Amino acid sequence: MKSDFGLKVTFRSLKYRNYRLFFGGQGISLIGTWIQRIATPWLVYHLTGSALMLGIVGFAGQIPTFLIAPHRGRNLFSD
């Protein structure tokens, strides 16, 4: 029994136009997110020169995760 794991099978979802648009849009959006995650701390440090402010900005970016994750975990693993 031969299994076909070539590129044609791997990327078969790209034959659909809507998925190609979605995939391309997600790629562009992800690049924008990376740029923002680099530019914001750089700008804060450039404007203030303060490592403390840089740390505060880094922590502030994680606050939503710190607040939401415990509740989602409780909902996910509740009986």
C-alpha positions as YAML, in Angstrom:
chain: A
units: angstrom
residues:
- id: 1
  name: MET
  ca: [0.00, 0.00, 0.00]
- id: 2
  name: LYS
  ca: [1.60, 3.21, -1.17]
- id: 3
  name: SER
  ca: [0.92, 6.40, 0.73]
- id: 4
  name: ASP
  ca: [1.26, 9.63, -1.22]
- id: 5
  name: PHE
  ca: [2.65, 12.40, 1.01]
- id: 6
  name: GLY
  ca: [3.97, 14.64, -1.75]
- id: 7
  name: LEU
  ca: [3.54, 18.38, -2.01]
- id: 8
  name: LYS
  ca: [0.34, 17.91, -4.00]
- id: 9
  name: VAL
  ca: [-1.31, 16.19, -1.06]
- id: 10
  name: THR
  ca: [0.24, 18.48, 1.55]
- id: 11
  name: PHE
  ca: [-1.00, 21.69, -0.07]
- id: 12
  name: ARG
  ca: [-4.28, 20.44, -1.54]
- id: 13
  name: SER
  ca: [-6.25, 22.96, 0.53]
- id: 14
  name: LEU
  ca: [-4.63, 25.79, -1.46]
- id: 15
  name: LYS
  ca: [-6.68, 24.86, -4.52]
- id: 16
  name: TYR
  ca: [-9.62, 26.73, -2.96]
- id: 17
  name: ARG
  ca: [-9.55, 30.48, -3.64]
- id: 18
  name: ASN
  ca: [-11.14, 31.49, -0.33]
- id: 19
  name: TYR
  ca: [-8.59, 29.49, 1.64]
- id: 20
  name: ARG
  ca: [-5.72, 31.03, -0.34]
- id: 21
  name: LEU
  ca: [-7.08, 34.50, 0.48]
- id: 22
  name: PHE
  ca: [-7.44, 33.57, 4.14]
- id: 23
  name: PHE
  ca: [-3.96, 32.03, 4.29]
- id: 24
  name: GLY
  ca: [-2.34, 35.05, 2.61]
- id: 25
  name: GLY
  ca: [-4.22, 37.48, 4.83]
- id: 26
  name: GLN
  ca: [-3.21, 35.60, 7.96]
- id: 27
  name: GLY
  ca: [0.41, 35.67, 6.83]
- id: 28
  name: ILE
  ca: [0.31, 39.44, 6.33]
- id: 29
  name: SER
  ca: [-1.43, 39.92, 9.66]
- id: 30
  name: LEU
  ca: [1.16, 37.80, 11.44]
- id: 31
  name: ILE
  ca: [3.99, 39.85, 9.95]
- id: 32
  name: GLY
  ca: [2.25, 43.00, 11.22]
- id: 33
  name: THR
  ca: [1.96, 41.48, 14.68]
- id: 34
  name: TRP
  ca: [5.68, 40.64, 14.71]
- id: 35
  name: ILE
  ca: [6.57, 44.17, 13.65]
- id: 36
  name: GLN
  ca: [4.39, 45.63, 16.40]
- id: 37
  name: ARG
  ca: [5.85, 43.30, 19.05]
- id: 38
  name: ILE
  ca: [9.35, 44.48, 18.11]
- id: 39
  name: ALA
  ca: [8.58, 48.16, 17.49]
- id: 40
  name: THR
  ca: [6.65, 48.89, 20.69]
- id: 41
  name: PRO
  ca: [9.41, 47.93, 23.17]
- id: 42
  name: TRP
  ca: [12.03, 49.53, 20.92]
- id: 43
  name: LEU
  ca: [10.06, 52.79, 20.86]
- id: 44
  name: VAL
  ca: [9.55, 52.77, 24.63]
- id: 45
  name: TYR
  ca: [13.23, 52.20, 25.27]
- id: 46
  name: HIS
  ca: [14.22, 54.76, 22.64]
- id: 47
  name: LEU
  ca: [11.95, 57.43, 24.15]
- id: 48
  name: THR
  ca: [12.60, 56.74, 27.83]
- id: 49
  name: GLY
  ca: [15.96, 54.96, 28.01]
- id: 50
  name: SER
  ca: [14.51, 53.13, 31.00]
- id: 51
  name: ALA
  ca: [14.78, 49.39, 31.47]
- id: 52
  name: LEU
  ca: [11.98, 49.66, 34.05]
- id: 53
  name: MET
  ca: [9.57, 51.11, 31.51]
- id: 54
  name: LEU
  ca: [10.63, 48.46, 29.02]
- id: 55
  name: GLY
  ca: [9.76, 45.78, 31.59]
- id: 56
  name: ILE
  ca: [6.42, 47.41, 32.37]
- id: 57
  name: VAL
  ca: [5.50, 47.46, 28.67]
- id: 58
  name: GLY
  ca: [6.52, 43.81, 28.34]
- id: 59
  name: PHE
  ca: [4.45, 42.84, 31.36]
- id: 60
  name: ALA
  ca: [1.47, 44.91, 30.25]
- id: 61
  name: GLY
  ca: [1.40, 42.97, 26.99]
- id: 62
  name: GLN
  ca: [0.94, 39.76, 28.97]
- id: 63
  name: ILE
  ca: [-1.81, 40.96, 31.33]
- id: 64
  name: PRO
  ca: [-4.70, 39.68, 29.16]
- id: 65
  name: THR
  ca: [-3.12, 36.22, 29.11]
- id: 66
  name: PHE
  ca: [-2.60, 36.25, 32.88]
- id: 67
  name: LEU
  ca: [-6.23, 37.21, 33.46]
- id: 68
  name: ILE
  ca: [-7.94, 34.98, 30.92]
- id: 69
  name: ALA
  ca: [-5.86, 31.78, 31.05]
- id: 70
  name: PRO
  ca: [-6.93, 30.57, 34.53]
- id: 71
  name: HIS
  ca: [-10.61, 30.97, 33.67]
- id: 72
  name: ARG
  ca: [-10.24, 29.21, 30.33]
- id: 73
  name: GLY
  ca: [-8.31, 26.41, 31.99]
- id: 74
  name: ARG
  ca: [-11.01, 25.97, 34.59]
- id: 75
  name: ASN
  ca: [-13.70, 25.85, 31.88]
- id: 76
  name: LEU
  ca: [-11.67, 23.48, 29.75]
- id: 77
  name: PHE
  ca: [-10.92, 20.96, 32.48]
- id: 78
  name: SER
  ca: [-14.12, 21.18, 34.52]
- id: 79
  name: ASP
  ca: [-16.15, 18.04, 35.02]
...
